[in-house]
Amino acid sequence: MEKFAKLKELIAGVEADADKFYNSGNGAAGTRVRKAMQDLKTLAQDIRTEVTEKKNSTK
Protein backbone atom coordinates (compact mmCIF):
# COMPACT_ATOMS: atom_id res chain seq x y z
CA MET A 1 0.00 0.00 0.00
CA GLU A 2 3.01 2.26 0.55
CA LYS A 3 3.88 2.21 -3.16
CA PHE A 4 0.29 3.01 -4.10
CA ALA A 5 0.36 6.07 -1.83
CA LYS A 6 3.63 7.13 -3.45
CA LEU A 7 1.99 6.76 -6.87
CA LYS A 8 -0.86 9.07 -5.85
CA GLU A 9 1.65 11.56 -4.44
CA LEU A 10 3.61 11.58 -7.69
CA ILE A 11 0.47 12.24 -9.74
CA ALA A 12 -0.54 15.11 -7.46
CA GLY A 13 2.97 16.55 -7.68
CA VAL A 14 3.05 16.64 -11.46
CA GLU A 15 -0.38 18.24 -11.84
CA ALA A 16 0.95 21.81 -11.75
CA ASP A 17 3.58 21.05 -14.40
CA ALA A 18 0.98 19.39 -16.61
CA ASP A 19 -1.17 22.50 -16.34
CA LYS A 20 1.80 24.74 -17.22
CA PHE A 21 2.64 22.61 -20.23
CA TYR A 22 -0.83 22.14 -21.67
CA ASN A 23 -2.26 25.56 -20.90
CA SER A 24 0.79 27.83 -21.06
CA GLY A 25 3.02 25.98 -23.51
CA ASN A 26 5.90 25.81 -21.02
CA GLY A 27 8.40 23.39 -22.60
CA ALA A 28 10.43 22.82 -19.43
CA ALA A 29 7.26 21.79 -17.61
CA GLY A 30 6.65 19.28 -20.42
CA THR A 31 10.06 17.74 -19.76
CA ARG A 32 9.20 17.41 -16.07
CA VAL A 33 5.87 15.80 -16.98
CA ARG A 34 7.62 13.27 -19.21
CA LYS A 35 10.05 12.36 -16.43
CA ALA A 36 7.22 12.00 -13.93
CA MET A 37 5.33 9.75 -16.36
CA GLN A 38 8.39 7.52 -16.68
CA ASP A 39 8.64 7.35 -12.89
CA LEU A 40 4.92 6.50 -12.74
CA LYS A 41 5.41 3.73 -15.28
CA THR A 42 8.25 2.22 -13.25
CA LEU A 43 6.34 2.49 -9.98
CA ALA A 44 3.19 1.00 -11.56
CA GLN A 45 5.22 -1.97 -12.78
CA ASP A 46 6.66 -2.46 -9.28
CA ILE A 47 3.13 -2.45 -7.87
CA ARG A 48 1.97 -4.96 -10.49
CA THR A 49 4.84 -7.28 -9.62
CA GLU A 50 4.16 -6.94 -5.89
CA VAL A 51 0.44 -7.68 -6.34
CA THR A 52 1.18 -10.74 -8.48
CA GLU A 53 3.65 -12.09 -5.94
CA LYS A 54 1.23 -11.56 -3.07
CA LYS A 55 -1.66 -13.11 -5.01
CA ASN A 56 0.38 -16.17 -5.98
CA SER A 57 1.79 -16.70 -2.49
CA THR A 58 -1.70 -17.29 -1.07
CA LYS A 59 -2.28 -20.27 -3.38
PADOTI-528417 format. One record per residue (C-alpha): chain; y, z, x; residue in one letter. Coordinates in pm, whole numbers, always signed. Layout:
<nodes>
[node 'A'; [Y; Z; X]; 'A'],
...
</nodes>
This chain:
<nodes>
[node 'A'; [+0; +0; +0]; 'M'],
[node 'A'; [+226; +55; +301]; 'E'],
[node 'A'; [+221; -316; +388]; 'K'],
[node 'A'; [+301; -410; +29]; 'F'],
[node 'A'; [+607; -183; +36]; 'A'],
[node 'A'; [+713; -345; +363]; 'K'],
[node 'A'; [+676; -687; +199]; 'L'],
[node 'A'; [+907; -585; -86]; 'K'],
[node 'A'; [+1156; -444; +165]; 'E'],
[node 'A'; [+1158; -769; +361]; 'L'],
[node 'A'; [+1224; -974; +47]; 'I'],
[node 'A'; [+1511; -746; -54]; 'A'],
[node 'A'; [+1655; -768; +297]; 'G'],
[node 'A'; [+1664; -1146; +305]; 'V'],
[node 'A'; [+1824; -1184; -38]; 'E'],
[node 'A'; [+2181; -1175; +95]; 'A'],
[node 'A'; [+2105; -1440; +358]; 'D'],
[node 'A'; [+1939; -1661; +98]; 'A'],
[node 'A'; [+2250; -1634; -117]; 'D'],
[node 'A'; [+2474; -1722; +180]; 'K'],
[node 'A'; [+2261; -2023; +264]; 'F'],
[node 'A'; [+2214; -2167; -83]; 'Y'],
[node 'A'; [+2556; -2090; -226]; 'N'],
[node 'A'; [+2783; -2106; +79]; 'S'],
[node 'A'; [+2598; -2351; +302]; 'G'],
[node 'A'; [+2581; -2102; +590]; 'N'],
[node 'A'; [+2339; -2260; +840]; 'G'],
[node 'A'; [+2282; -1943; +1043]; 'A'],
[node 'A'; [+2179; -1761; +726]; 'A'],
[node 'A'; [+1928; -2042; +665]; 'G'],
[node 'A'; [+1774; -1976; +1006]; 'T'],
[node 'A'; [+1741; -1607; +920]; 'R'],
[node 'A'; [+1580; -1698; +587]; 'V'],
[node 'A'; [+1327; -1921; +762]; 'R'],
[node 'A'; [+1236; -1643; +1005]; 'K'],
[node 'A'; [+1200; -1393; +722]; 'A'],
[node 'A'; [+975; -1636; +533]; 'M'],
[node 'A'; [+752; -1668; +839]; 'Q'],
[node 'A'; [+735; -1289; +864]; 'D'],
[node 'A'; [+650; -1274; +492]; 'L'],
[node 'A'; [+373; -1528; +541]; 'K'],
[node 'A'; [+222; -1325; +825]; 'T'],
[node 'A'; [+249; -998; +634]; 'L'],
[node 'A'; [+100; -1156; +319]; 'A'],
[node 'A'; [-197; -1278; +522]; 'Q'],
[node 'A'; [-246; -928; +666]; 'D'],
[node 'A'; [-245; -787; +313]; 'I'],
[node 'A'; [-496; -1049; +197]; 'R'],
[node 'A'; [-728; -962; +484]; 'T'],
[node 'A'; [-694; -589; +416]; 'E'],
[node 'A'; [-768; -634; +44]; 'V'],
[node 'A'; [-1074; -848; +118]; 'T'],
[node 'A'; [-1209; -594; +365]; 'E'],
[node 'A'; [-1156; -307; +123]; 'K'],
[node 'A'; [-1311; -501; -166]; 'K'],
[node 'A'; [-1617; -598; +38]; 'N'],
[node 'A'; [-1670; -249; +179]; 'S'],
[node 'A'; [-1729; -107; -170]; 'T'],
[node 'A'; [-2027; -338; -228]; 'K'],
</nodes>
